[in-house]
Amino acid sequence: MDQPEVLLIGGRAGVGKSTVGWEVSARLRDAEVAHAVIEGDFMGYVHPAPDGDPHRAGITERNLRAVWGNFAELGYRRLVYTNTVSVLAESASLFERAMGSDVRIFRVLLTATDDTTARRLKGRELGSELEREMANSVYKARLLDERVPADTVRVATDDRTVMDIAHEVVAATGWLRTG
């Protein structure tokens, strides 16, 4: 397979993107499917934002291009990428510039209720960011619900095991097909 492919796992804070992304990786590893994983939040995590770029898009793209270039040089063609808004249509150009114009994109939006995400965030955010994360999570849930492309696969995470969710996410790619 020469065409690069990327599985974008998006969703609000507290929905389980990172956890599901790592479980997807475990499933792929067990099936001996070559792939790389990038936690997209870390691609642009700097302060202050460089060159007046409040969304840090420029540094994110530079880092993604560099990291993916290293993976591609070693022969990898599949990427699992987790980031809240990566599933939005406008993100496609970022992946085309970083991975090549022929990149095949799979979008999965993880969803959960406000109560579920609030419970998860309270268990995870032990510092000063809890209130900000909770408010941002509600805002991003509405934004994503309204703006994801129609071909995005939506996967509910409420009251489900991470293994069950990852199974559904991997199925959206066809990466585990045999024959």
C-alpha positions as CSV (number, residue, x, y, z in Angstrom):
1,M,0.0,0.0,0.0
2,D,1.6,3.3,-1.1
3,Q,-1.3,5.7,-0.4
4,P,-1.2,7.2,3.1
5,E,-4.2,6.8,5.2
6,V,-5.2,8.6,8.4
7,L,-7.8,7.8,11.0
8,L,-8.9,11.0,12.7
9,I,-10.4,10.4,16.1
10,G,-12.1,13.6,17.3
11,G,-14.6,14.7,20.0
12,R,-15.0,16.9,22.9
13,A,-12.8,16.8,26.0
14,G,-13.6,13.8,28.2
15,V,-15.1,11.7,25.4
16,G,-12.2,9.2,25.4
17,K,-10.1,10.1,22.3
18,S,-6.7,9.2,23.7
19,T,-7.9,6.1,25.4
20,V,-9.7,4.8,22.3
21,G,-6.7,5.8,20.1
22,W,-4.4,3.7,22.2
23,E,-6.9,0.8,22.1
24,V,-7.2,1.1,18.3
25,S,-3.4,0.9,18.2
26,A,-3.4,-2.2,20.3
27,R,-5.9,-3.9,18.0
28,L,-3.9,-3.0,15.0
29,R,-0.7,-4.2,16.6
30,D,-2.3,-7.5,17.5
31,A,-3.4,-7.9,13.9
32,E,0.2,-6.9,12.8
33,V,-1.1,-3.9,10.9
34,A,1.7,-1.3,10.6
35,H,0.7,2.1,11.8
36,A,1.8,5.1,13.7
37,V,0.0,7.1,16.5
38,I,0.1,10.8,17.1
39,E,-1.7,12.6,19.9
40,G,-2.6,15.7,18.0
41,D,-2.9,18.0,21.0
42,F,0.9,17.8,21.5
43,M,1.6,19.0,17.9
44,G,0.9,22.6,18.8
45,Y,1.1,22.8,22.6
46,V,3.2,25.9,23.0
47,H,2.7,29.2,24.9
48,P,2.5,31.9,23.8
49,A,1.1,31.1,20.4
50,P,3.8,31.8,17.8
51,D,3.5,34.7,15.3
52,G,0.1,35.7,16.5
53,D,-1.4,32.3,15.5
54,P,-4.0,31.8,18.3
55,H,-5.0,28.4,17.1
56,R,-1.4,27.3,16.6
57,A,-2.2,25.9,13.2
58,G,1.2,26.8,11.8
59,I,3.3,25.0,14.4
60,T,0.9,22.1,14.4
61,E,1.3,21.7,10.6
62,R,5.1,22.0,10.8
63,N,5.3,19.4,13.6
64,L,2.9,17.0,11.9
65,R,4.8,17.3,8.6
66,A,8.1,16.6,10.3
67,V,6.8,13.7,12.5
68,W,4.8,12.1,9.6
69,G,7.8,12.5,7.3
70,N,9.9,10.5,9.7
71,F,7.3,7.7,9.9
72,A,6.8,7.7,6.1
73,E,10.5,7.5,5.6
74,L,10.5,4.3,7.6
75,G,7.6,2.9,5.4
76,Y,4.6,3.6,7.5
77,R,1.4,4.5,5.5
78,R,-1.3,4.5,8.2
79,L,-1.7,7.0,11.0
80,V,-4.0,7.1,14.0
81,Y,-4.4,10.8,15.0
82,T,-6.4,12.0,18.0
83,N,-7.4,15.6,18.4
84,T,-10.7,17.4,19.3
85,V,-11.4,19.2,16.0
86,S,-9.3,17.1,13.6
87,V,-12.5,15.6,12.1
88,L,-13.7,19.0,10.8
89,A,-13.7,19.4,7.0
90,E,-11.2,22.3,7.2
91,S,-8.6,20.0,8.7
92,A,-8.4,17.9,5.6
93,S,-6.0,20.4,3.9
94,L,-3.6,20.1,6.9
95,F,-3.3,16.4,6.4
96,E,-3.0,16.7,2.6
97,R,-0.1,19.2,3.1
98,A,1.5,17.0,5.7
99,M,0.9,13.5,4.3
100,G,0.4,14.1,0.6
101,S,-2.5,15.2,-1.6
102,D,-3.6,11.5,-2.0
103,V,-4.1,10.9,1.7
104,R,-7.2,8.9,2.4
105,I,-9.0,10.3,5.4
106,F,-11.3,8.4,7.8
107,R,-13.2,10.5,10.3
108,V,-14.7,9.2,13.6
109,L,-16.4,11.6,16.0
110,L,-16.6,10.1,19.5
111,T,-19.7,11.4,21.4
112,A,-20.8,11.4,25.0
113,T,-23.4,13.2,27.1
114,D,-22.6,16.2,29.2
115,D,-23.0,14.1,32.4
116,T,-20.6,11.4,31.2
117,T,-17.9,13.9,30.1
118,A,-18.2,15.9,33.3
119,R,-17.7,12.8,35.3
120,R,-14.6,11.8,33.3
121,L,-13.1,15.3,33.4
122,K,-13.6,15.4,37.2
123,G,-11.6,12.2,37.5
124,R,-8.9,13.4,35.1
125,E,-8.4,17.2,35.7
126,L,-6.9,17.4,39.1
127,G,-5.4,20.9,38.8
128,S,-6.8,24.4,38.0
129,E,-8.2,23.6,34.5
130,L,-11.3,21.7,35.4
131,E,-13.9,24.5,35.0
132,R,-12.2,25.7,31.7
133,E,-12.1,22.1,30.3
134,M,-15.8,21.5,31.2
135,A,-17.0,24.7,29.6
136,N,-14.8,24.1,26.5
137,S,-16.0,20.5,26.3
138,V,-19.7,21.6,26.1
139,Y,-18.8,24.3,23.5
140,K,-16.8,21.9,21.3
141,A,-19.5,19.2,21.5
142,R,-22.0,21.6,19.9
143,L,-19.5,22.9,17.4
144,L,-18.5,19.4,16.3
145,D,-22.1,18.2,16.1
146,E,-23.0,21.0,13.8
147,R,-19.9,21.1,11.6
148,V,-18.5,17.6,11.0
149,P,-18.8,16.3,7.4
150,A,-21.7,14.0,6.6
151,D,-19.4,11.0,6.0
152,T,-18.1,11.2,9.6
153,V,-18.8,8.0,11.6
154,R,-20.3,8.9,15.0
155,V,-19.5,6.6,17.9
156,A,-21.2,7.0,21.2
157,T,-19.0,6.2,24.2
158,D,-21.5,6.4,27.1
159,D,-21.6,3.2,29.2
160,R,-19.4,1.2,26.8
161,T,-16.1,-0.5,27.2
162,V,-13.0,1.0,25.4
163,M,-12.6,-2.4,23.6
164,D,-16.1,-2.2,22.2
165,I,-15.6,1.4,21.1
166,A,-12.2,0.7,19.5
167,H,-13.7,-2.3,17.6
168,E,-16.3,0.1,16.1
169,V,-13.7,2.7,15.3
170,V,-11.3,0.3,13.6
171,A,-14.2,-1.2,11.6
172,A,-14.7,2.3,10.1
173,T,-11.3,2.0,8.4
174,G,-11.4,-1.5,6.9
175,W,-7.8,-1.9,8.1
176,L,-8.5,-5.3,9.6
177,R,-10.1,-6.8,6.5
178,T,-8.6,-10.1,5.4
179,G,-8.2,-11.6,2.0
